[in-house]
Amino acid sequence: MAYFDAASSEPLHPQAREALLAAIDVGWADPARLYGQARRAHLLLEQARTEVAEALGARPDEVSFTSSGTQAVHLGVLGTLHGRRRVGRHLVTTAVEHSSVLHAGGVHERDGGTVETVGVGLTGRVDLDRFTEAVARPGTALACLQTANHEVGTLQPVAEAAAACRANGVPLLVDAAQTAGRMPVPPGWSVLAASAHKWGGPAGVGVLAVRKGTRFRSFLPEDERERRRVPGFENVPGIVAAAAALRAMAAEASQEQARLAELVGRIRETVPKIVPDVEVIGDPDERAPHIVTFSCLYVDGEALLTELDKAGFAVSSGSSCTASTLRPSHVLEAMGVLTHGNVRISLPRGASAAEVDRFLAVLPELVRRIRQDAGVA
């Protein structure tokens, strides 16, 4: 089986596995206590915090660990809004953010706040002029922008958006889930969220970083752990493994991500030549190195994913359309592109050229067969 769904979850990095097994034996105690085992766990936790902070361009005391990237986003969005209630209650976001951002915005609206959603162009890149206008509005408490889109890979103009936010005194929350460990984190963020299983760490570890000087107040009952930002007992072994994976991925990034970008480029270039009526989605140049998405006209996306699975390829779809909801992806809708027959390929560390070639060899016949069964071939 060729695993092509790293945007959902990167396979556990070997260094993360090694660190996890070692930390399970020595990092199980409560890091908040004072006896020997606890002090050892505390040292492991703080060393991991320092390593993650360094990789993300933060200070160790700005970094807190959560149970997931989704929790990091929820806490980051709602905690920053709560801390800045006196400034205003207006949230600016984009139409292609991860659902965790959109859901947090929904909670904010139900609590009496307002949300302004900035649109994107055909490639999925946010309209920077409209974003700048939005953050300049009086009462804006927070803006949110992802580093790269999780469905189509398009990179966002984070540094430029951060400059606009800074000029208007508005903090910027950056969702770096798809690029942390793969690409340098753009400068200018005030709050950052990321997820360890996206960079080869274990599931169940997220990162929330809050810059010094950013007003933040948790909306949850107070807990003394993790700088009072995140309640609950820290998963020290998981955090240690997450730090090991991030360190290893960052060290390999310049060479490995360039290699994956070349393979993705091959897919982007070849698929429209070998499959009729295909739309390759996302920015062709300003994109995450490991993600490529395309949609096939007259093809049921779930049927294509099932056939690819039978052929030995684990891929996903940018479309969340299911028989129960009949709701296409909000990202693809916002971009104005084809929402059905959608395939997202996201290459993990170590993906081979031979696997990509095999994928390109089997894809045309699978699409042809599905269209024939649907009576459109």
C-alpha positions as CSV (number, residue, x, y, z in Angstrom):
1,M,0.0,0.0,0.0
2,A,1.3,3.4,-1.0
3,Y,0.3,5.9,1.7
4,F,-0.5,9.3,0.1
5,D,-2.4,11.0,2.9
6,A,0.3,12.8,5.0
7,A,-1.9,16.0,5.1
8,S,-4.2,14.0,7.4
9,S,-1.5,12.3,9.4
10,E,2.2,11.8,8.7
11,P,3.5,8.3,9.6
12,L,5.4,8.2,12.9
13,H,9.0,9.3,12.4
14,P,11.5,6.7,13.5
15,Q,13.1,9.2,15.9
16,A,9.7,9.9,17.4
17,R,9.2,6.2,18.0
18,E,12.5,5.8,19.7
19,A,11.9,8.9,21.9
20,L,8.4,7.8,22.8
21,L,9.5,4.3,23.9
22,A,12.3,5.8,26.1
23,A,10.0,8.5,27.6
24,I,7.3,6.0,28.5
25,D,9.7,4.4,30.9
26,V,11.1,7.6,32.5
27,G,8.5,10.3,31.9
28,W,5.3,8.8,33.4
29,A,5.3,10.8,36.7
30,D,3.5,14.1,37.4
31,P,5.9,16.8,36.2
32,A,4.3,19.2,38.7
33,R,5.5,17.3,41.8
34,L,8.9,17.5,43.6
35,Y,10.1,13.9,44.0
36,G,12.8,12.4,41.8
37,Q,10.6,10.7,39.1
38,A,8.5,13.9,38.8
39,R,11.6,16.1,38.5
40,R,12.8,13.8,35.7
41,A,9.5,14.1,33.9
42,H,9.6,17.9,34.3
43,L,13.0,18.1,32.8
44,L,11.9,16.0,29.8
45,L,8.8,18.2,29.4
46,E,10.8,21.5,29.5
47,Q,13.5,20.2,27.2
48,A,10.8,19.2,24.7
49,R,9.3,22.7,25.1
50,T,12.6,24.3,24.3
51,E,13.1,22.2,21.2
52,V,9.6,22.9,19.9
53,A,10.0,26.6,20.6
54,E,13.3,26.8,18.7
55,A,11.8,25.0,15.7
56,L,8.8,27.4,15.6
57,G,10.7,30.6,16.2
58,A,9.2,31.1,19.7
59,R,10.4,31.4,23.3
60,P,9.9,28.4,25.5
61,D,7.7,30.3,27.9
62,E,5.4,31.1,24.9
63,V,4.8,27.5,24.1
64,S,2.0,25.3,25.7
65,F,1.1,21.8,24.7
66,T,-2.5,20.7,24.0
67,S,-4.2,17.4,23.2
68,S,-4.5,18.2,19.5
69,G,-4.1,20.9,16.8
70,T,-7.9,21.4,16.9
71,Q,-7.8,22.1,20.6
72,A,-4.9,24.5,20.1
73,V,-6.9,26.4,17.5
74,H,-10.0,26.5,19.8
75,L,-8.0,27.7,22.8
76,G,-6.0,30.2,20.7
77,V,-9.0,31.8,18.9
78,L,-11.4,31.9,21.9
79,G,-8.7,32.7,24.5
80,T,-7.3,35.6,22.5
81,L,-10.8,37.0,21.8
82,H,-11.6,36.6,25.5
83,G,-8.4,38.4,26.5
84,R,-9.2,41.3,24.1
85,R,-12.9,41.8,24.9
86,R,-12.3,45.4,25.9
87,V,-10.8,46.1,22.4
88,G,-13.7,44.7,20.5
89,R,-15.5,41.5,19.5
90,H,-14.8,41.4,15.8
91,L,-13.0,38.3,14.4
92,V,-11.5,38.3,10.9
93,T,-10.9,35.0,9.1
94,T,-10.9,33.5,5.6
95,A,-13.3,31.3,3.7
96,V,-10.7,28.4,3.5
97,E,-9.6,28.1,7.1
98,H,-9.7,24.7,8.8
99,S,-13.0,23.8,10.3
100,S,-11.6,24.2,13.8
101,V,-11.2,27.9,13.1
102,L,-14.7,28.2,11.6
103,H,-16.3,26.3,14.5
104,A,-14.5,28.5,17.0
105,G,-15.9,31.5,15.1
106,G,-19.3,30.0,15.4
107,V,-19.0,29.8,19.1
108,H,-17.9,33.5,19.2
109,E,-20.9,34.5,17.1
110,R,-23.3,32.7,19.4
111,D,-21.7,34.5,22.3
112,G,-22.5,37.9,20.7
113,G,-19.4,38.5,18.7
114,T,-19.1,39.1,15.0
115,V,-17.1,37.3,12.3
116,E,-16.0,38.6,8.9
117,T,-15.0,36.0,6.4
118,V,-12.6,37.2,3.7
119,G,-12.9,35.4,0.3
120,V,-10.2,33.8,-1.8
121,G,-9.3,33.6,-5.5
122,L,-9.4,30.7,-7.8
123,T,-6.1,29.3,-6.5
124,G,-7.3,29.5,-2.8
125,R,-5.1,32.4,-1.9
126,V,-6.8,35.0,0.3
127,D,-7.6,38.5,-1.1
128,L,-4.9,40.4,0.8
129,D,-6.5,43.8,0.1
130,R,-9.8,42.7,1.5
131,F,-8.0,41.1,4.4
132,T,-6.2,44.3,5.1
133,E,-9.4,46.3,5.0
134,A,-11.1,43.9,7.4
135,V,-8.4,44.0,10.1
136,A,-8.5,47.8,9.9
137,R,-12.1,48.0,11.0
138,P,-12.6,49.4,14.5
139,G,-13.2,46.8,17.2
140,T,-11.2,44.0,15.5
141,A,-9.9,41.8,18.2
142,L,-8.2,39.0,16.2
143,A,-7.5,37.8,12.7
144,C,-6.8,34.2,11.6
145,L,-4.8,32.9,8.6
146,Q,-3.4,29.4,7.8
147,T,0.1,29.0,6.5
148,A,-1.1,26.6,3.8
149,N,-4.4,25.2,2.9
150,H,-5.0,21.7,4.1
151,E,-7.1,20.6,1.1
152,V,-5.3,22.2,-1.9
153,G,-1.8,23.2,-0.5
154,T,-1.9,26.8,-1.5
155,L,0.4,29.0,0.6
156,Q,-1.1,32.1,2.2
157,P,0.6,35.5,2.4
158,V,1.1,35.3,6.1
159,A,4.0,37.7,6.4
160,E,2.1,40.4,4.5
161,A,-1.1,39.7,6.5
162,A,0.9,39.9,9.7
163,A,2.3,43.3,8.7
164,A,-1.3,44.6,8.0
165,C,-2.4,43.3,11.4
166,R,0.6,44.8,13.2
167,A,-0.1,48.2,11.6
168,N,-3.6,48.1,13.0
169,G,-2.7,46.6,16.4
170,V,-4.5,43.4,15.7
171,P,-3.0,40.0,16.8
172,L,-2.8,37.3,14.0
173,L,-3.4,33.7,14.8
174,V,-1.6,31.4,12.4
175,D,-2.6,27.8,11.8
176,A,0.7,26.2,10.9
177,A,-0.5,22.6,10.9
178,Q,0.3,21.8,7.3
179,T,3.8,23.4,7.2
180,A,5.3,23.1,10.6
181,G,8.5,21.0,10.3
182,R,8.3,21.2,6.5
183,M,8.8,24.9,5.9
184,P,10.0,27.8,8.0
185,V,7.2,29.5,10.0
186,P,6.5,32.9,8.5
187,P,7.2,35.9,10.8
188,G,4.8,38.2,12.5
189,W,2.3,35.9,14.2
190,S,1.0,36.6,17.6
191,V,-0.7,33.2,18.3
192,L,0.3,29.9,16.5
193,A,-1.3,26.5,16.5
194,A,0.2,23.3,15.2
195,S,-0.3,19.5,15.4
196,A,2.4,16.9,16.1
197,H,0.9,14.1,14.0
198,K,1.2,16.3,10.9
199,W,5.0,16.3,11.2
200,G,5.6,12.7,12.2
201,G,4.9,13.0,15.9
202,P,2.3,10.9,17.8
203,A,-1.4,11.8,17.7
204,G,-2.7,13.5,20.8
205,V,-0.2,16.4,21.0
206,G,-0.8,19.9,19.7
207,V,1.1,23.1,20.2
208,L,-0.3,26.5,21.2
209,A,2.2,29.4,21.2
210,V,1.2,32.9,22.4
211,R,3.7,35.7,22.0
212,K,4.6,37.8,25.0
213,G,2.5,40.9,25.0
214,T,-0.5,39.3,23.4
215,R,-3.5,39.5,25.7
216,F,-4.8,36.0,26.3
217,R,-7.2,34.6,28.8
218,S,-8.5,31.1,28.7
219,F,-12.3,30.9,28.5
220,L,-12.2,27.6,30.4
221,P,-12.0,27.1,34.2
222,E,-8.5,28.0,35.4
223,D,-5.9,25.3,35.5
224,E,-2.3,25.9,36.7
225,R,-0.7,23.7,34.1
226,E,0.8,24.8,30.8
227,R,1.0,28.6,31.6
228,R,-2.7,28.5,32.7
229,R,-3.6,28.2,29.0
230,V,-4.4,24.5,28.7
231,P,-6.1,22.4,31.4
232,G,-5.2,18.9,32.2
233,F,-2.3,16.5,32.8
234,E,0.5,16.8,30.2
235,N,1.3,13.8,28.0
236,V,5.0,13.9,28.6
237,P,6.0,10.8,26.6
238,G,4.0,12.1,23.6
239,I,5.3,15.6,23.9
240,V,8.9,14.3,24.0
241,A,8.2,12.2,20.9
242,A,6.6,15.2,19.2
243,A,9.7,17.3,19.8
244,A,12.0,14.6,18.5
245,A,9.9,14.3,15.3
246,L,9.8,18.0,14.8
247,R,13.6,18.3,15.2
248,A,14.2,15.5,12.8
249,M,11.7,16.7,10.2
250,A,13.2,20.2,10.3
251,A,16.7,18.9,9.9
252,E,15.6,16.9,6.8
253,A,13.3,19.5,5.4
254,S,15.4,21.4,2.8
255,Q,16.3,18.2,1.0
256,E,13.2,16.0,1.5
257,Q,10.6,18.7,0.9
258,A,12.4,19.7,-2.4
259,R,12.3,16.0,-3.4
260,L,8.6,15.7,-2.6
261,A,7.8,19.0,-4.4
262,E,9.4,17.6,-7.5
263,L,7.2,14.5,-7.3
264,V,4.1,16.7,-6.7
265,G,5.0,18.7,-9.7
266,R,5.1,15.6,-11.8
267,I,1.6,14.7,-10.7
268,R,0.3,18.2,-11.4
269,E,1.8,18.2,-14.9
270,T,0.9,14.6,-15.9
271,V,-2.6,14.0,-14.6
272,P,-4.3,16.5,-17.0
273,K,-2.4,14.9,-19.9
274,I,-3.5,11.4,-19.2
275,V,-7.0,11.9,-17.8
276,P,-9.6,13.9,-19.8
277,D,-11.7,16.6,-18.1
278,V,-9.5,17.1,-15.0
279,E,-9.0,20.3,-13.1
280,V,-5.8,20.6,-11.0
281,I,-6.6,22.8,-8.1
282,G,-4.5,25.2,-6.1
283,D,-1.6,27.5,-6.8
284,P,0.9,25.8,-9.1
285,D,3.9,27.6,-7.5
286,E,3.1,29.1,-4.1
287,R,2.1,25.8,-2.5
288,A,3.1,23.4,0.2
289,P,5.7,20.9,-1.2
290,H,3.7,17.7,-0.4
291,I,0.1,18.4,-1.5
292,V,-1.6,18.2,-4.9
293,T,-5.3,18.1,-5.5
294,F,-7.3,17.5,-8.6
295,S,-11.0,17.0,-9.5
296,C,-12.3,14.7,-12.3
297,L,-15.5,15.7,-14.1
298,Y,-18.3,13.1,-14.1
299,V,-16.7,11.0,-11.4
300,D,-18.0,10.2,-7.9
301,G,-15.2,11.1,-5.5
302,E,-15.9,8.3,-3.0
303,A,-16.0,5.7,-5.8
304,L,-12.6,6.9,-7.1
305,L,-11.1,6.8,-3.6
306,T,-12.4,3.3,-3.1
307,E,-11.0,2.1,-6.4
308,L,-7.6,3.6,-5.6
309,D,-7.7,1.9,-2.2
310,K,-8.2,-1.4,-4.0
311,A,-5.3,-0.6,-6.3
312,G,-3.0,0.0,-3.3
313,F,-3.2,3.7,-2.7
314,A,-4.3,5.5,0.4
315,V,-5.5,8.9,-0.6
316,S,-8.2,11.3,0.6
317,S,-10.6,13.8,-0.9
318,G,-10.7,17.5,-0.4
319,S,-14.5,17.2,-0.6
320,S,-16.4,16.2,2.5
321,C,-19.5,15.4,0.5
322,T,-21.1,12.3,1.8
323,A,-24.4,10.5,1.2
324,S,-25.7,11.7,4.5
325,T,-24.9,15.4,4.2
326,L,-24.5,16.0,0.5
327,R,-22.3,18.9,1.6
328,P,-19.2,19.6,-0.6
329,S,-16.0,21.0,0.8
330,H,-16.2,24.6,2.0
331,V,-12.7,25.2,0.7
332,L,-13.5,24.1,-2.8
333,E,-16.8,26.0,-2.8
334,A,-15.0,29.2,-1.7
335,M,-12.5,28.8,-4.5
336,G,-15.2,28.3,-7.1
337,V,-13.7,25.0,-8.4
338,L,-15.1,21.6,-9.2
339,T,-16.1,20.0,-5.9
340,H,-16.8,16.4,-6.9
341,G,-14.5,13.6,-8.1
342,N,-11.9,15.2,-5.9
343,V,-8.6,13.6,-5.0
344,R,-6.0,15.0,-2.6
345,I,-2.5,13.4,-2.8
346,S,-0.2,14.4,0.1
347,L,3.1,12.7,0.1
348,P,4.8,11.6,3.3
349,R,8.5,11.6,4.1
350,G,10.1,8.8,2.1
351,A,7.4,8.6,-0.7
352,S,9.1,7.2,-3.8
353,A,9.1,8.1,-7.4
354,A,8.2,4.5,-8.2
355,E,5.0,4.8,-6.1
356,V,4.1,8.1,-7.9
357,D,4.7,6.4,-11.3
358,R,2.5,3.5,-10.4
359,F,-0.2,5.9,-9.3
360,L,-0.1,7.7,-12.6
361,A,-0.1,4.4,-14.5
362,V,-3.4,3.1,-12.8
363,L,-5.3,6.3,-12.5
364,P,-6.5,6.7,-16.1
365,E,-8.1,3.3,-16.3
366,L,-9.9,3.7,-12.9
367,V,-11.4,7.0,-14.0
368,R,-12.4,5.6,-17.3
369,R,-14.1,2.7,-15.7
370,I,-16.0,4.8,-13.2
371,R,-17.2,7.1,-15.9
372,Q,-18.3,4.2,-18.1
373,D,-20.3,2.7,-15.2
374,A,-22.0,6.1,-14.8
375,G,-22.8,6.2,-18.5
376,V,-20.7,9.2,-19.3
377,A,-17.6,7.6,-20.9
